[in-house]
Every structure is written in structure tokens, then in C-alpha cells.
Amino acid sequence: MKLKYLIPVLIVLSMISLFIGATNISLMDLNQLSAQQQQILLQSRLPRLASILIAGATMAVCGLIMQQLSRNKFVSPTTAGTMDSARLGILVSLLVFTSASPMQQAITAMVFAVLGR
């Protein structure tokens, strides 16, 4: 029942997010975009939207897996301490590995999240 309302809301909010940013692009300009606006839309806003949707879906799947493994409806990555362990991993990578790339920081956070669980 709720799903039939949530999917249209997700689509509408996703479309709205494409037009929100530092550079003004309106829905009326969609037919006649300048080269700069096309570049912003294709190289910035669409990848941003895709990454947000993928991250949200991934977090939902992780929560479901944790609930199934622990057989507890109320467990989530935040209540199980996984998020805190990942934050500690980022902090350690910033303090110890000062010249680490963002990918190395993410890998460090992932290792800490797995070990902290």
C-alpha cells in the first residue's frame, strides 16, 4: 500500500534534485539548455543523483541483511556500531596516514567497520 505512494514521491524528488545546485537550471530551460548547462547536468547532477540512489539502496540492503543475520527487527548499521567503527577508521586514516587518498581512507573505514562489528 505504501509502496504505490513512495515510488512516485521518489521520482518527483529525484527530478527536483536535478535542478537544485549552484548553477540555476530550470525545468523550462530543459528543451534549450546551453552547453554549460548540459555539461553541469550530465557531469554533475545526474552522477550525484545516481550515487545518492545507489547509496540509499545499499544502506537499505545492509540493514536488511543485518536484521536477518541477527534475527532482530531493530538492528541497523547505526545501532550495531558499524557506523561508529567506520568513523573511527576515517579518523585514524586522517591522523596516521596523512597523505592517504580518498580511496585509501574509504578502504581503511571499511576495514574498521568490518573489524568493529
Steps between C-alpha positions, in 0.01 A plus 500: 500500500771747599719400206259641244543842663871483571619424146333809345633713786849362435472581130371854562770575759766355270388727219499802733854420614623524140414870495643593840860619510736793478418562133139578429330257261122513482253248369396743227860518371514123450417523127760768429797438727825680436819298465602591855162396642513170311846435636389577857195279465685205344827518693386619840133467576417163342802324657413664834144370476616151398748481788238613752251241377763223501620596849145499634421163346826357631428621852153345484643165387768512773235569762288212374798262503590604856140451611487153343835393646423616852128412482425838653271752330658795676865447410657728241853610408464793741377297799750219444797740514605454139468870419703596807774254406512642148525854639788386720668355190470835320642678805793258521572538129497879534732497802737215414497491120502873432573466128237229438277535196120498543494140375756395762297680768186316386681166511628578850146591609367174351763294682418671829126450442549127439735459797278707728200284435 
